[in-house]
């Protein structure tokens, strides 16, 4: 018993020491992340991307390439291939292959870049057709994955950024409405809504409590207006700062030689600004709340914010030089 009494304090000291070492390790990671310009681990938003990459518009390739260059800034939890048109999971995998070729160079700048193997593991096939009925009845692999991740991460919001039709989100919410308490949707509407109006209308009409930024025109500020002088133009920027910069830069150039990237404001919103305040300024736009629901925002129609007849577009293009210069710096990492 006397021996046991002597041992007990030693165990306690060992436990205290182990706890202190874990705290020190976490503090070191946070400090290194801050020094390298990345967000601390605890501040990185959880994100799932729903994309129609490989469909009729090559700009999803552009947006996914941009996202991957910033992949250390997020907890990426899912990459879902969604309607409309012929885009499939394999087109996400094509972009991951380019990322794999550049991974070692990216890793030199931040240990938080996910491995290509991890990205492949979270890549899922979503619906392959737009909703044909008034209420979703199917549940795709991608929608099921969305539900799983939303339920796993109840302590931190899951941002679902939608670049194609909102089909898989509608399926997920229909099958498990409880996930609404933990997901935040930022969708790029316009043509994507036209291609699957039933999914959008299902969510809008039946789930007014859903946290949702519906960006129908604000995203146009990504490639309309703003500072386009010198190498900041849609074509000159790609020629000077993307083309020839790693496998990702070459893939970008092969798909489209000028900036469109209409889906990228959803990523920029998560990079710069207050995630809890869609009405505030951010690289991804500023939005207004309507009477539709307590957590619904859309394009600001103020005349002063219109660019080329697109409401709210100036809330994005006002930051064009800032977000393009920041991206150019990251593309240089791939040289």
N, C-alpha and C positions, 0 to 999 in steps of 0.2 A: 504493500500500500504506500509505503514511504517512497518507493521508486516511482510509483504511479503519480504521486503528487509532484515529484521533480520533473516528470515528463510533460505534464499538462501545460505549464507555462511555456515550455519550449514549443509545443504545438501551436499555442496561441500566437507566439511571436512569429512563427513560420507563416501562419495564416495571414497575419497583419502584413508581413513582408511581401507575400504573394499579391495581396490586394494593392499595396502601394506600387508594386512593379507593373501591374495591369494598368493602373491609372497613369503611371509615367509613360507607358507605351502608347496609350490613347492620346495623351497630351503631345507626345512626339509626332504622331501621325497628323494631328491637327495642325501643329506648328509647321511641319514640312509642307502640308497642303497649302497653308496660308502663304508661305514663302514662295511657292511655285505658282501662285495665282489661282489655285483651285479652291473650291469651297470646302470647309471642314466637313468631315465625314457626317457629323450629326445634322448638318444643314442641307445636305443634298436631297432634293425632292425625289420621291418615288415616281417613276414614269412608265407608262405603257404606251407604245405607239401603234396606232391602227392605220395602215397605209395601203393605197392601191398601186404601189410601185409595180412597174412592168405593164401597166395599162396603157391608155392612149396618150398620156402626158408624161414626158420624161422628167418633169420637175420633182417628182418624188425621189428619184435617184439623187438629185441635187440636195434635197433636204435631208436625206438619210446620210449622205456623205458629210454634210455639215454637222449633223448630230453626232456622228461617230468621232469627229475631230474634237468634240466637246464631251465625249462620253464619260470623262472623269468627273464631270460636274453633276452627274445624276446617278441615282440608283435605278438603272434600267432593269425593269422587271418583265418586260414582254415586248415582242415585235410581232404584230399580227398582220397577215396578209388579208385584205378586205376588198369588197367590191368597190367600184364597178369595173367592168371589162375583164381583160384576160390576165391581169396581174396575179402572181401566185407566190407562194413561199420561196420558191427557187430564186426569185428576183431579189428578195432580201438576202438570201444566201450568197448571191453573186456580189453584193456590196460588202458582205462580211469577208469574202475572200480577198477583196482589195484592202480592207482594214487589216486582215491578217498579215499581208505583205508589209504594211507600215507599222505594225504593232510594236516592234522592238524600238523604233525611233520614238514613238509616242510615249512608251514606257519610261524612256530616259527623262521625260519631263514631269511625269506624275505616276506614282505607283497605283493610282486609283482607276486607271484605264482597265476595263474588263477584258478578259482573254477572249480571243475569237471563239474558243470552244464554249465559253459561257454564253456568248451571244447566240450561237447556234442552238444551244439548249433551251433558250427562251423564245425561239422563233416558232410561231404556230400558224397553221392555216386557219383562216377565218371562213366566213361564208363566201361562197363563190357566185352567188346570185343575189340581186336586190330583193327586198321583201315584196311578196306578191299579195299578201293578205293584210287585213287591217291590224292584226295582232300577231307578233312573232310566235311561232310554235316550235321552230327548230333551235338547236343549241350547237353551234360550231365548236371545234376544238379551241379556236381563239377566244370565243365568248366564255367557254368553260374555264379557260386559263385566267381570263379577266376576273371572273367570280372568285376563283381560288386565291389570287393575289390580293384582291380587295379584302378578303376575309383574314388573310395572314397578317396584314399590316394595318391593324385597327388603330394604332397609336399615332399614325402619321398619314395625311391624305395621300391618296393615289391619284396622280394626274393622268388622265386618259386623253392623249392628244390625237385627234382624228383628222387624217389627211385625205381620206376617201369618203365613201358613204358611211353613215353611222350605223350600219346594219348590225355589226357585232355588239355594239353597246346596247342597242335596242333589245337584242336577244338576251344579253346578260341581265339587264334590268328587269325584263319580263319574267325571267326564270327565278331571279332572286332579288326582289326589290330592296332587301335589307342592305345591299351594298351601296345604296344611294347615300347612306350616312358617312361613307368613307371615300367616295370617288368624287373627283372634280374633272369635269369634261371641258376641254377647249377644242371646238370643232371648226374646221374650215368648211364653210357652207357653199353657197353659190352653185356651181356646176355639180358638186358632189351631192347636194340636196336634190337637184333636179333629177339625178340619176337614181335616187332612192327616196322619193318623198314620203313613202309610207312609214319608213323607219323613223324619219325625223318627226313626222306628225304624230306617230305613236308616242314618242317621248314627250313631245311638246304638249299634247292634249291630255295625257294620262299621268304625267309625272312633273307637275309644276314645281315641286320641291327639289328637283334635281339641281345640283350646283353645276352651272353651265354657262360658258362663254360661247355664244354662237356668232362667229366672225364671218359675215357674208361679203363684206367689201373692204374692211379695214386692212386685210392682208395684202391688198393690191399695192399698198405703200412699200412693199418689199422691192418692187421693180418699177414703180411709177413715182416720179418726182424725187425730191431730196437732192443731196449734193452728188452730181454726176460728173464733176470736173476731174481733169487729169485721169488718174487710173481708177476713179470711182464709178465709171460708167458700167452699164450692164455687160457690155462686151469687153471693154478695156480692163475691168477688174479681173475677169476670168483669164484673159490673156496674160496679165502681169502677175497675178497672185494665186492662181489655181492650176492652170495648165503646167505640166511638167513637175509638179510638186507631189512626188510619191505616186503610188498606185491609185490612191483615192482621187488625187488631182487629175490623173489621166482618165480614170473612169468618168469623172464629172465632164471633162472635155469631150469624151467620146459620145456622151448621151445628149448634151446640149451645150452650146458654146457661149451662151450668154446667161445672165442671171434671170431666172424667173422665181423659183423657190417660193411659190405662193404659200406653201405649208410651213415654212420656216418661222414666221411670227409666233407660232405656238411654242416653238423651242426658245425663241428669244424672250418670250414672256417668262419662262422658267429660269432664264439666265440672268435677267436684269430687271429689277422692280420688286414690288411687294406682292408676293403671291396671294396674300389675303385681301388685296385691294384691286380688283379689275378696273376700278374707276381712276386709279392713280396712273402716273406715267410709268411706262416700261418700254423696252425695245420692241416688245410684241404688241404694242397698242394700248389704247385707253378706251374704255367702254362705258356705256350707261346702263343703269338698272331700269327696267320697265315694270309695268304693273302686272306682268305675267306671273311672276313668282318671287319669293324672297331671295332666291339665289340665281337669278337669271340676268345676264347682261348681253348686250349686242352693240352694233355699230353706233357711234355718236353722229347724229345727222347735222350737227352744227355747220353752218356755211363755211366757217373759218377752217374746218378740218377736212373739207372735201378736196380731193385731187382727181382731176379727170373724171368728174361726176361720180367718184367712189367715196361714199361717206366714211369718215374716220381714217382714211388712208394717210393723212398727214401726221397722225399720231404714231405711225411707224416710220415714215420716211424722214421725219425730223431728226431721227437718230442714225440715219443711213451711214454717215461717215464713221461714227463711233463703232457700230457693230461690224462694218466691213473691215475697218482697220484691225479690230480685235481678231477677227477671223483670219485675216492675212498673216498676222503674227503666228497663229497656230499652224497655218499651212507651211510656213517656213520650217517648222519642226520636222517636216517630212523630207527635207532635202538631204 
